[in-house]
Amino acid sequence: MDNSYYNPKDLKKFGNITDFQKELGDKFFEYYTSVFKDGALTEREKALIALAVAHTEQCPYCIDAYTQDTLQRGVTREEMMEAVHVGAAIKSGAALVHSTMMMNKVKKLDG
């Protein structure tokens, strides 16, 4: 029995998000598809960004999908891990910079 909250088989059901709201689901997929086309950034670069964001968002479906996608685009293991570290650095930096709010409050309360 699989005790995981996330079912890897559900990733294949992503297209089903249109089932309960076709118009908005279709609009999402139109947008999603256009975002990942070559532009100022290549599809490969966008997939690598998506992989890093998938980790910062902690989305197992996205991590699964973009791990496969980046590998198919020739991204190396080292490049993948470096991208994840970039995402982690930004995420931790964002948490730490918010500590200024705590420090400001402590200073205000200390008078």
C-alpha positions in Angstrom: 0.0 0.0 0.0 1.3 3.5 -0.9 1.1 5.7 2.2 2.2 8.8 0.4 -0.2 11.7 0.2 1.1 12.4 -3.4 0.3 9.7 -5.9 2.9 9.7 -8.8 0.1 8.4 -11.1 -1.7 11.7 -10.6 0.9 13.6 -12.5 -0.5 12.0 -15.7 -3.9 13.4 -14.8 -2.7 17.0 -15.0 -4.7 17.5 -18.2 -7.8 16.7 -16.3 -7.8 20.1 -14.6 -10.2 21.2 -17.3 -12.8 18.7 -16.2 -14.6 20.9 -13.7 -13.9 24.3 -15.5 -13.0 23.8 -19.2 -12.7 27.4 -20.2 -10.3 28.4 -17.4 -8.4 25.1 -17.7 -7.9 25.7 -21.4 -6.8 29.2 -20.9 -4.2 28.0 -18.3 -2.8 25.4 -20.7 -2.6 28.0 -23.5 -0.7 30.3 -21.2 1.5 27.5 -19.7 2.4 26.2 -23.2 3.3 29.7 -24.5 5.4 30.5 -21.4 7.7 27.5 -22.1 8.3 28.2 -25.8 11.7 29.6 -26.9 11.8 33.3 -26.4 14.5 35.5 -24.8 15.2 32.3 -22.9 15.5 28.9 -24.5 13.1 26.0 -23.6 16.1 24.4 -21.9 16.8 27.4 -19.7 13.1 27.7 -18.8 12.9 24.0 -17.9 15.9 24.5 -15.6 14.3 27.5 -13.9 11.1 25.4 -13.5 13.1 22.7 -11.8 14.5 25.1 -9.3 11.1 26.7 -8.6 9.6 23.3 -8.3 12.0 22.6 -5.4 11.4 26.0 -3.7 7.6 25.4 -4.0 8.2 21.8 -2.8 5.8 20.4 -5.5 6.5 16.6 -6.0 4.6 16.6 -9.2 6.6 19.5 -10.6 9.9 18.0 -9.4 9.1 14.7 -11.1 8.0 16.4 -14.3 10.9 18.9 -14.6 13.5 16.4 -13.6 12.5 14.3 -16.5 12.1 17.3 -18.8 15.5 18.8 -18.0 17.2 15.4 -18.5 15.5 15.0 -21.9 16.9 18.5 -22.8 20.4 17.5 -22.0 20.8 19.2 -18.7 23.5 17.6 -16.6 23.1 16.4 -13.0 25.5 19.1 -11.9 23.5 21.8 -13.7 20.3 20.5 -12.1 21.7 20.5 -8.6 23.3 23.9 -9.1 19.9 25.3 -10.1 18.3 23.7 -7.0 21.0 25.4 -4.9 20.2 28.7 -6.5 16.6 28.3 -5.6 17.4 27.2 -2.1 19.7 30.2 -1.6 17.0 32.6 -2.8 14.4 30.9 -0.6 16.6 31.0 2.5 17.7 34.5 1.8 14.1 35.6 1.6 13.4 34.1 5.0 16.5 35.7 6.5 15.8 39.1 5.1 12.4 39.0 6.8 14.2 38.7 10.1 14.6 42.5 9.8 11.0 42.7 10.8 11.6 40.7 13.9 14.7 42.8 14.8 12.8 46.0 14.2 10.0 44.8 16.5 12.5 43.7 19.2 14.2 47.1 19.1 10.9 48.9 19.3 9.8 46.8 22.3 13.1 47.2 24.0 12.6 51.0 23.7 
